Amino acid sequence: MTIKRSDDEMRQADPLFDRLKQRPWRESREPSEQQIAAIQQHAAPEEADSSRRKLRPWLVWSAAAAVFIVLLAACAYAYDTPGGFADWRYSRAAGITGTVKIPIGKTPEEAVMKFRGYTSMRVVHQEAIDGGMLLFIKRDFVKGDGTDLGVEFVRRTWLGWKWVMGGMYGVGHPMNKKEAFNYMSMPRFEGIRGPFPIVFGQLMNSSITSIIVTAGGTNPGTYEAKVVEIEDGQRIWFAELPKTSDAPYGIEAHSAAGAIVASTTFNDPRNMASVPMSVDLGTELSPFTTEMIVKAIEDQHVKLVPYGITGNPMQLEQVIPEVYAIEAEDQTDQSDPEFVYFYIFPTVEARVKGAQQYNHVMIEMQVTNIPITYEIGNALVIYAAKSKEHPSYQQAIENGINRL
């Protein structure tokens, strides 16, 4: 006979059942306030670490920016401070042994006065140019009828204004009563920034209305000077030349009618002089014509023959050239002559623009054998020689034009 134990008896015999009866295993339990506080305290450090990790890149970038600004300020200070790297570069460029200490000024005038050691000076004009300021000054150190003029270029730095380069000249008495203008030329030095080379001066005759400066070099050209009226009706002028400018240099003074009333040429880029009127006061030369220039050249035993116009000649300021062929006396075959082009403009200003246009076209076309050009008054003369190195009639043409 099999005896089956009831479920109650089996549960009572199981020790696990006894343990379960002692706990509310079927009830849901909630943690006490003390347990909740303990859990939050345990989780707080992890949340703080996560926030710090999120903020850390911003702190790194801010610190890097601050360090960069400090380094930049330190470099600027080291470069522009008196006796710093900028002054060392200037000293090397100027050929000075040691290092010049160029002081800092709160204004352009103060920068000049500190460097020059001036106690007084008069700024008659200032021109913002090349990222700095060009000051035209007078000190009245020439007594009597003499005059003086100087230019000083200063640049703005993080520390203030700093002198870069300058110079002054004076014309003593007795002054030439027929003086047209005076001038000073300042060259460019490698390593020194500013509006150099520059030619500047004063106009001393009321009939002069414009100044034209010519310069040679790799890209020769013609440049109209800026004329500025200063104190007591006096006038100064200046022309900033290209960095590649070189000798020969020329200066022409023109009247309102376009006549050249005074002129000079020089080769020294540090030249200064007083230039007299080339005609009597009140007398003006007529503008040049093709016939006048042709006769002056033919007087140098050069035969010019009108050639007419073939193809499409280059127009400059809407002026078409008159073309002449050079007839060589020692040659029987005249089928391949050299040519001279005469551009006669209505005014000197038009000739200046025409010459600039011509030079621009030659550079754009990358012409290696650029013809020889001559500029005089309202005329532009172009000599198209077969050989740039050995032009057969260059000296004769120059002599004829110079006689004008």
PAZA-669375 format. One record per residue (C-alpha): x, z, y; residue in three letters. Coordinates in steps of 0.2 Angstrom, whole numbers, plus 5000, padded with zeros to 4 digits. Each point is the difference from the previous one (the first is absolute). Layout:
! PAZA-669375
tikol X X; Z Z; Y Y; code ALA
...
***
This chain:
! PAZA-669375
tikol X 5000; Z 5000; Y 5000; code MET
tikol X 5007; Z 4995; Y 5016; code THR
tikol X 4999; Z 5011; Y 5015; code ILE
tikol X 5000; Z 4991; Y 5018; code LYS
tikol X 5004; Z 5011; Y 5014; code ARG
tikol X 4990; Z 4998; Y 5016; code SER
tikol X 5007; Z 4993; Y 5016; code ASP
tikol X 4999; Z 5017; Y 5009; code ASP
tikol X 5010; Z 5008; Y 4986; code GLU
tikol X 5013; Z 4986; Y 5002; code MET
tikol X 5001; Z 5002; Y 5019; code ARG
tikol X 5002; Z 5019; Y 4998; code GLN
tikol X 5014; Z 4998; Y 4989; code ALA
tikol X 5010; Z 4987; Y 5011; code ASP
tikol X 5011; Z 5010; Y 5012; code PRO
tikol X 4999; Z 4986; Y 5013; code LEU
tikol X 4982; Z 5003; Y 5002; code PHE
tikol X 5003; Z 5018; Y 5004; code ASP
tikol X 5012; Z 4994; Y 5015; code ARG
tikol X 4987; Z 4988; Y 5006; code LEU
tikol X 4987; Z 5013; Y 5001; code LYS
tikol X 5011; Z 5010; Y 5012; code GLN
tikol X 5001; Z 4986; Y 5013; code ARG
tikol X 4987; Z 4990; Y 5010; code PRO
tikol X 5006; Z 4983; Y 4992; code TRP
tikol X 4983; Z 4992; Y 5005; code ARG
tikol X 5001; Z 5005; Y 5018; code GLU
tikol X 5008; Z 4990; Y 5015; code SER
tikol X 5013; Z 5010; Y 5009; code ARG
tikol X 5006; Z 4999; Y 5018; code GLU
tikol X 5018; Z 5006; Y 5006; code PRO
tikol X 5000; Z 5015; Y 5011; code SER
tikol X 5006; Z 5000; Y 5018; code GLU
tikol X 5017; Z 5007; Y 4995; code GLN
tikol X 5002; Z 4986; Y 4988; code GLN
tikol X 4995; Z 4986; Y 5013; code ILE
tikol X 5012; Z 5008; Y 5013; code ALA
tikol X 5014; Z 4999; Y 4987; code ALA
tikol X 4997; Z 4982; Y 4995; code ILE
tikol X 5000; Z 4995; Y 5019; code GLN
tikol X 5016; Z 5009; Y 5003; code GLN
tikol X 5008; Z 4991; Y 4985; code HIS
tikol X 4994; Z 4983; Y 5006; code ALA
tikol X 5005; Z 5002; Y 5019; code ALA
tikol X 5019; Z 4997; Y 4998; code PRO
tikol X 4996; Z 4983; Y 4991; code GLU
tikol X 4989; Z 4995; Y 5014; code GLU
tikol X 5013; Z 5005; Y 5013; code ALA
tikol X 5014; Z 4990; Y 4991; code ASP
tikol X 4988; Z 4985; Y 5000; code SER
tikol X 4997; Z 5001; Y 5019; code SER
tikol X 5019; Z 5002; Y 5003; code ARG
tikol X 5003; Z 4984; Y 4989; code ARG
tikol X 4988; Z 4990; Y 5010; code LYS
tikol X 5007; Z 5006; Y 5017; code LEU
tikol X 5018; Z 4998; Y 4995; code ARG
tikol X 5002; Z 4981; Y 5004; code PRO
tikol X 4993; Z 5002; Y 5018; code TRP
tikol X 5013; Z 5014; Y 5002; code LEU
tikol X 5014; Z 4989; Y 4994; code VAL
tikol X 4995; Z 4985; Y 5011; code TRP
tikol X 4998; Z 5011; Y 5015; code SER
tikol X 5017; Z 5008; Y 4997; code ALA
tikol X 5008; Z 4983; Y 4998; code ALA
tikol X 4992; Z 4993; Y 5016; code ALA
tikol X 5007; Z 5016; Y 5010; code ALA
tikol X 5017; Z 4997; Y 4993; code VAL
tikol X 5000; Z 4982; Y 5004; code PHE
tikol X 4995; Z 5004; Y 5018; code ILE
tikol X 5013; Z 5013; Y 5002; code VAL
tikol X 5013; Z 4987; Y 4993; code LEU
tikol X 4994; Z 4986; Y 5011; code LEU
tikol X 5001; Z 5012; Y 5016; code ALA
tikol X 5018; Z 5005; Y 4994; code ALA
tikol X 5005; Z 4982; Y 4998; code CYS
tikol X 4993; Z 4996; Y 5017; code ALA
tikol X 5009; Z 5015; Y 5008; code TYR
tikol X 5016; Z 4995; Y 4992; code ALA
tikol X 4999; Z 4982; Y 5005; code TYR
tikol X 4995; Z 5002; Y 5019; code ASP
tikol X 5007; Z 5017; Y 5004; code THR
tikol X 5015; Z 4999; Y 5013; code PRO
tikol X 5015; Z 4996; Y 4989; code GLY
tikol X 4990; Z 4995; Y 4985; code GLY
tikol X 5000; Z 4984; Y 4990; code PHE
tikol X 4992; Z 4989; Y 5013; code ALA
tikol X 5014; Z 5005; Y 5012; code ASP
tikol X 5013; Z 4997; Y 4987; code TRP
tikol X 4994; Z 4982; Y 4997; code ARG
tikol X 5000; Z 4997; Y 5019; code TYR
tikol X 5018; Z 5006; Y 5001; code SER
tikol X 5005; Z 4989; Y 4986; code ARG
tikol X 4991; Z 4985; Y 5008; code ALA
tikol X 5008; Z 5003; Y 5017; code ALA
tikol X 5017; Z 5003; Y 4993; code GLY
tikol X 5001; Z 5018; Y 5006; code ILE
tikol X 5011; Z 5012; Y 4990; code THR
tikol X 4991; Z 5015; Y 4995; code GLY
tikol X 4981; Z 5002; Y 5003; code THR
tikol X 4991; Z 5000; Y 5016; code VAL
tikol X 4987; Z 5013; Y 5003; code LYS
tikol X 4985; Z 4992; Y 5008; code ILE
tikol X 4988; Z 5013; Y 5007; code PRO
tikol X 4981; Z 5000; Y 4998; code ILE
tikol X 4988; Z 4999; Y 5015; code GLY
tikol X 4982; Z 5004; Y 5002; code LYS
tikol X 4998; Z 4984; Y 5010; code THR
tikol X 5009; Z 4983; Y 5000; code PRO
tikol X 5007; Z 5005; Y 5018; code GLU
tikol X 5006; Z 5017; Y 4994; code GLU
tikol X 5009; Z 4992; Y 4984; code ALA
tikol X 5009; Z 4988; Y 5012; code VAL
tikol X 5005; Z 5013; Y 5012; code MET
tikol X 5006; Z 5012; Y 4987; code LYS
tikol X 5011; Z 4987; Y 4991; code PHE
tikol X 5007; Z 4993; Y 5017; code ARG
tikol X 5002; Z 5016; Y 5008; code GLY
tikol X 4990; Z 4994; Y 5015; code TYR
tikol X 4993; Z 5012; Y 5013; code THR
tikol X 4989; Z 4987; Y 5008; code SER
tikol X 4994; Z 4982; Y 4997; code MET
tikol X 4985; Z 4989; Y 5004; code ARG
tikol X 4990; Z 4991; Y 4986; code VAL
tikol X 4994; Z 4985; Y 5009; code VAL
tikol X 4992; Z 4992; Y 4984; code HIS
tikol X 4997; Z 5004; Y 4982; code GLN
tikol X 4996; Z 4989; Y 4986; code GLU
tikol X 4993; Z 5004; Y 4983; code ALA
tikol X 5010; Z 4989; Y 4988; code ILE
tikol X 5007; Z 5000; Y 4982; code ASP
tikol X 4992; Z 5017; Y 4996; code GLY
tikol X 5008; Z 5009; Y 5014; code GLY
tikol X 5001; Z 5000; Y 5019; code MET
tikol X 5011; Z 4989; Y 5011; code LEU
tikol X 5004; Z 5009; Y 5017; code LEU
tikol X 5006; Z 4990; Y 5015; code PHE
tikol X 5009; Z 5013; Y 5012; code ILE
tikol X 5008; Z 5000; Y 5017; code LYS
tikol X 5013; Z 5014; Y 5006; code ARG
tikol X 5004; Z 4992; Y 5017; code ASP
tikol X 5019; Z 5003; Y 4997; code PHE
tikol X 5004; Z 4984; Y 5009; code VAL
tikol X 5001; Z 5003; Y 5018; code LYS
tikol X 4996; Z 4988; Y 5014; code GLY
tikol X 4991; Z 4983; Y 4996; code ASP
tikol X 5005; Z 5002; Y 4981; code GLY
tikol X 4988; Z 5003; Y 4986; code THR
tikol X 5000; Z 5007; Y 4982; code ASP
tikol X 4989; Z 4999; Y 4985; code LEU
tikol X 5001; Z 5007; Y 4983; code GLY
tikol X 4990; Z 4999; Y 4983; code VAL
tikol X 4999; Z 5014; Y 4988; code GLU
tikol X 4991; Z 4999; Y 4983; code PHE
tikol X 4993; Z 5016; Y 4992; code VAL
tikol X 4990; Z 5002; Y 4984; code ARG
tikol X 4987; Z 5013; Y 4995; code ARG
tikol X 5005; Z 5012; Y 4985; code THR
tikol X 4991; Z 5014; Y 4992; code TRP
tikol X 5011; Z 5012; Y 5011; code LEU
tikol X 4997; Z 4991; Y 5016; code GLY
tikol X 5007; Z 4985; Y 5010; code TRP
tikol X 5018; Z 4995; Y 4996; code LYS
tikol X 5012; Z 4988; Y 5009; code TRP
tikol X 5005; Z 4984; Y 4991; code VAL
tikol X 5010; Z 4988; Y 5011; code MET
tikol X 5001; Z 4995; Y 5018; code GLY
tikol X 5011; Z 4994; Y 5015; code GLY
tikol X 5001; Z 4998; Y 5019; code MET
tikol X 5008; Z 4989; Y 5012; code TYR
tikol X 5002; Z 5000; Y 5019; code GLY
tikol X 5003; Z 4986; Y 5013; code VAL
tikol X 5010; Z 5006; Y 5015; code GLY
tikol X 5000; Z 4995; Y 5018; code HIS
tikol X 5003; Z 4989; Y 5009; code PRO
tikol X 4986; Z 4991; Y 4990; code MET
tikol X 4999; Z 4982; Y 5000; code ASN
tikol X 4985; Z 4996; Y 5012; code LYS
tikol X 4996; Z 4985; Y 4990; code LYS
tikol X 4999; Z 5010; Y 4984; code GLU
tikol X 4987; Z 4993; Y 4988; code ALA
tikol X 5001; Z 5013; Y 4986; code PHE
tikol X 5011; Z 5012; Y 4991; code ASN
tikol X 5000; Z 5004; Y 4982; code TYR
tikol X 5008; Z 5010; Y 4985; code MET
tikol X 5001; Z 4995; Y 4982; code SER
tikol X 5000; Z 5012; Y 4986; code MET
tikol X 5004; Z 4995; Y 4982; code PRO
tikol X 4993; Z 5007; Y 4984; code ARG
tikol X 5010; Z 5011; Y 4989; code PHE
tikol X 4998; Z 5001; Y 4981; code GLU
tikol X 4991; Z 5016; Y 4995; code GLY
tikol X 4993; Z 5004; Y 5017; code ILE
tikol X 4981; Z 4996; Y 5003; code ARG
tikol X 4992; Z 4994; Y 5015; code GLY
tikol X 4996; Z 4985; Y 5011; code PRO
tikol X 5017; Z 4993; Y 4999; code PHE
tikol X 5008; Z 4988; Y 5005; code PRO
tikol X 4992; Z 5001; Y 5017; code ILE
tikol X 5003; Z 4992; Y 5017; code VAL
tikol X 4993; Z 5008; Y 5015; code PHE
tikol X 5002; Z 5000; Y 5019; code GLY
tikol X 4993; Z 5000; Y 5017; code GLN
tikol X 4993; Z 4985; Y 5011; code LEU
tikol X 5007; Z 5000; Y 5017; code MET
tikol X 4992; Z 4984; Y 5007; code ASN
tikol X 4981; Z 4999; Y 5003; code SER
tikol X 4999; Z 4981; Y 4996; code SER
tikol X 5004; Z 5004; Y 4982; code ILE
tikol X 4985; Z 5002; Y 4989; code THR
tikol X 5007; Z 4999; Y 4982; code SER
tikol X 5016; Z 5002; Y 4990; code ILE
tikol X 5004; Z 4990; Y 4985; code ILE
tikol X 5013; Z 5006; Y 4987; code VAL
tikol X 5008; Z 4989; Y 4987; code THR
tikol X 5010; Z 5006; Y 4985; code ALA
tikol X 5010; Z 4992; Y 4986; code GLY
tikol X 5003; Z 5006; Y 4983; code GLY
tikol X 4992; Z 4995; Y 4983; code THR
tikol X 4983; Z 4998; Y 5008; code ASN
tikol X 5004; Z 4995; Y 5018; code PRO
tikol X 4985; Z 5001; Y 5012; code GLY
tikol X 4993; Z 5002; Y 5017; code THR
tikol X 4991; Z 5016; Y 5006; code TYR
tikol X 4990; Z 5004; Y 5016; code GLU
tikol X 5004; Z 5017; Y 5007; code ALA
tikol X 4987; Z 5012; Y 5005; code LYS
tikol X 5000; Z 5003; Y 5019; code VAL
tikol X 4994; Z 5017; Y 5006; code VAL
tikol X 4997; Z 5006; Y 5018; code GLU
tikol X 5006; Z 5017; Y 5003; code ILE
tikol X 5002; Z 5011; Y 5016; code GLU
tikol X 5000; Z 4993; Y 5018; code ASP
tikol X 4996; Z 4982; Y 4993; code GLY
tikol X 5016; Z 4999; Y 4990; code GLN
tikol X 5000; Z 4990; Y 4984; code ARG
tikol X 5009; Z 5003; Y 4984; code ILE
tikol X 5000; Z 4989; Y 4984; code TRP
tikol X 5005; Z 5001; Y 4982; code PHE
tikol X 5001; Z 4989; Y 4984; code ALA
tikol X 5001; Z 5007; Y 4983; code GLU
tikol X 5010; Z 4987; Y 4989; code LEU
tikol X 4999; Z 4997; Y 4981; code PRO
tikol X 5012; Z 5010; Y 4990; code LYS
tikol X 5009; Z 4984; Y 4995; code THR
tikol X 5004; Z 4995; Y 5018; code SER
tikol X 5018; Z 4996; Y 5004; code ASP
tikol X 5010; Z 4990; Y 5013; code ALA
tikol X 4998; Z 4990; Y 5010; code PRO
tikol X 4987; Z 5009; Y 5011; code TYR
tikol X 4992; Z 4993; Y 5016; code GLY
tikol X 4989; Z 5006; Y 5014; code ILE
tikol X 4989; Z 4989; Y 5011; code GLU
tikol X 4990; Z 5006; Y 5015; code ALA
tikol X 4985; Z 4989; Y 5005; code HIS
tikol X 4989; Z 4998; Y 5015; code SER
tikol X 4982; Z 4998; Y 5000; code ALA
tikol X 5002; Z 4981; Y 4999; code ALA
tikol X 5010; Z 5001; Y 4985; code GLY
tikol X 5017; Z 4996; Y 5008; code ALA
tikol X 5016; Z 5009; Y 4995; code ILE
tikol X 5006; Z 5010; Y 5015; code VAL
tikol X 5014; Z 5009; Y 4991; code ALA
tikol X 5008; Z 5000; Y 4983; code SER
tikol X 5015; Z 5007; Y 4990; code THR
tikol X 5007; Z 4999; Y 4983; code THR
tikol X 5011; Z 5013; Y 4990; code PHE
tikol X 5007; Z 5003; Y 4983; code ASN
tikol X 5004; Z 5019; Y 5001; code ASP
tikol X 4984; Z 5010; Y 4993; code PRO
tikol X 5006; Z 5014; Y 5012; code ARG
tikol X 5000; Z 4990; Y 5015; code ASN
tikol X 4994; Z 5005; Y 5018; code MET
tikol X 5000; Z 4991; Y 5016; code ALA
tikol X 4992; Z 4995; Y 5016; code SER
tikol X 4994; Z 4982; Y 5001; code VAL
tikol X 4998; Z 4991; Y 5017; code PRO
tikol X 4986; Z 4987; Y 5005; code MET
tikol X 5006; Z 4983; Y 4995; code SER
tikol X 4990; Z 4992; Y 5014; code VAL
tikol X 4998; Z 5005; Y 5018; code ASP
tikol X 4986; Z 5012; Y 5004; code LEU
tikol X 4983; Z 4992; Y 5002; code GLY
tikol X 5007; Z 4984; Y 4991; code THR
tikol X 4994; Z 4996; Y 4983; code GLU
tikol X 5005; Z 4986; Y 4987; code LEU
tikol X 4987; Z 4988; Y 4994; code SER
tikol X 4995; Z 5000; Y 4982; code PRO
tikol X 5011; Z 4989; Y 4988; code PHE
tikol X 4995; Z 4983; Y 4995; code THR
tikol X 5006; Z 4989; Y 4986; code THR
tikol X 5008; Z 4988; Y 5012; code GLU
tikol X 5010; Z 5014; Y 5008; code MET
tikol X 5007; Z 5007; Y 4983; code ILE
tikol X 5003; Z 4983; Y 4993; code VAL
tikol X 5011; Z 4995; Y 5015; code LYS
tikol X 5010; Z 5017; Y 4999; code ALA
tikol X 5004; Z 4996; Y 4982; code ILE
tikol X 5004; Z 4982; Y 5003; code GLU
tikol X 5012; Z 5005; Y 5013; code ASP
tikol X 5010; Z 5008; Y 4986; code GLN
tikol X 5003; Z 4982; Y 4993; code HIS
tikol X 4986; Z 5001; Y 4987; code VAL
tikol X 4988; Z 4985; Y 5000; code LYS
tikol X 4981; Z 5005; Y 4996; code LEU
tikol X 4988; Z 4986; Y 4996; code VAL
tikol X 4981; Z 5003; Y 5000; code PRO
tikol X 4995; Z 4999; Y 4982; code TYR
tikol X 4981; Z 5002; Y 5000; code GLY
tikol X 4990; Z 5011; Y 4988; code ILE
tikol X 4998; Z 4997; Y 4982; code THR
tikol X 4990; Z 5010; Y 4988; code GLY
tikol X 4992; Z 5016; Y 5005; code ASN
tikol X 5012; Z 5010; Y 5012; code PRO
tikol X 4999; Z 5019; Y 5001; code MET
tikol X 4989; Z 5005; Y 5014; code GLN
tikol X 5005; Z 5016; Y 5009; code LEU
tikol X 4987; Z 5008; Y 5011; code GLU
tikol X 4991; Z 4983; Y 5000; code GLN
tikol X 5016; Z 4992; Y 5007; code VAL
tikol X 5006; Z 4984; Y 4991; code ILE
tikol X 5019; Z 4997; Y 5001; code PRO
tikol X 5008; Z 4985; Y 5008; code GLU
tikol X 5013; Z 4993; Y 4987; code VAL
tikol X 5016; Z 4992; Y 5005; code TYR
tikol X 5013; Z 4993; Y 4988; code ALA
tikol X 5019; Z 5002; Y 5003; code ILE
tikol X 5009; Z 4984; Y 5000; code GLU
tikol X 5017; Z 5002; Y 4994; code ALA
tikol X 5013; Z 4989; Y 5009; code GLU
tikol X 5012; Z 4999; Y 4986; code ASP
tikol X 4987; Z 4994; Y 4987; code GLN
tikol X 4993; Z 4983; Y 4998; code THR
tikol X 4986; Z 5005; Y 4988; code ASP
tikol X 4988; Z 5010; Y 5010; code GLN
tikol X 4986; Z 5000; Y 4986; code SER
tikol X 5003; Z 5019; Y 4996; code ASP
tikol X 5002; Z 5009; Y 5017; code PRO
tikol X 4999; Z 5018; Y 5004; code GLU
tikol X 4985; Z 5006; Y 5011; code PHE
tikol X 4997; Z 5011; Y 5015; code VAL
tikol X 4982; Z 5006; Y 5002; code TYR
tikol X 4994; Z 5006; Y 5018; code PHE
tikol X 4986; Z 5012; Y 5001; code TYR
tikol X 4994; Z 5001; Y 5019; code ILE
tikol X 4988; Z 5015; Y 5002; code PHE
tikol X 4990; Z 5003; Y 5015; code PRO
tikol X 5007; Z 5018; Y 5002; code THR
tikol X 5014; Z 5010; Y 4995; code VAL
tikol X 4988; Z 5012; Y 4990; code GLU
tikol X 4993; Z 4985; Y 4991; code ALA
tikol X 5018; Z 4995; Y 4995; code ARG
tikol X 5004; Z 5018; Y 4994; code VAL
tikol X 4984; Z 4999; Y 4989; code LYS
tikol X 5005; Z 4982; Y 4994; code GLY
tikol X 5017; Z 5005; Y 4995; code ALA
tikol X 4993; Z 5015; Y 4990; code GLN
tikol X 4988; Z 4989; Y 4992; code GLN
tikol X 5014; Z 4988; Y 4995; code TYR
tikol X 5011; Z 5014; Y 4993; code ASN
tikol X 4986; Z 5007; Y 4990; code HIS
tikol X 4996; Z 4982; Y 4992; code VAL
tikol X 5019; Z 4998; Y 4996; code MET
tikol X 5000; Z 5017; Y 4991; code ILE
tikol X 4984; Z 4997; Y 4991; code GLU
tikol X 5006; Z 4983; Y 4994; code MET
tikol X 5017; Z 5008; Y 4994; code GLN
tikol X 5010; Z 4986; Y 5009; code VAL
tikol X 5018; Z 5003; Y 4997; code THR
tikol X 5007; Z 4987; Y 5012; code ASN
tikol X 4990; Z 5006; Y 5015; code ILE
tikol X 5003; Z 4988; Y 5015; code PRO
tikol X 5009; Z 5007; Y 5016; code ILE
tikol X 4988; Z 5006; Y 5013; code THR
tikol X 5003; Z 5002; Y 5019; code TYR
tikol X 4988; Z 5009; Y 5011; code GLU
tikol X 5001; Z 4998; Y 5019; code ILE
tikol X 4986; Z 5004; Y 5012; code GLY
tikol X 4984; Z 4991; Y 4995; code ASN
tikol X 5009; Z 4988; Y 4987; code ALA
tikol X 5005; Z 5002; Y 4982; code LEU
tikol X 5013; Z 4988; Y 4994; code VAL
tikol X 5003; Z 4997; Y 4981; code ILE
tikol X 5015; Z 4991; Y 4994; code TYR
tikol X 4998; Z 4994; Y 4982; code ALA
tikol X 5018; Z 4998; Y 4994; code ALA
tikol X 5004; Z 4992; Y 4984; code LYS
tikol X 5013; Z 5014; Y 4996; code SER
tikol X 4996; Z 5018; Y 5005; code LYS
tikol X 5019; Z 5005; Y 4998; code GLU
tikol X 5007; Z 4985; Y 5010; code HIS
tikol X 4987; Z 4994; Y 5012; code PRO
tikol X 5007; Z 4985; Y 5009; code SER
tikol X 4992; Z 5002; Y 5017; code TYR
tikol X 4997; Z 5019; Y 5001; code GLN
tikol X 5013; Z 5004; Y 5014; code GLN
tikol X 4995; Z 4985; Y 5010; code ALA
tikol X 4981; Z 5005; Y 5000; code ILE
tikol X 5005; Z 5018; Y 5004; code GLU
tikol X 5011; Z 4995; Y 5015; code ASN
tikol X 4986; Z 4988; Y 5007; code GLY
tikol X 4987; Z 5014; Y 4998; code ILE
tikol X 5011; Z 5013; Y 5008; code ASN
tikol X 5003; Z 4989; Y 5015; code ARG
tikol X 4981; Z 5001; Y 5003; code LEU
***
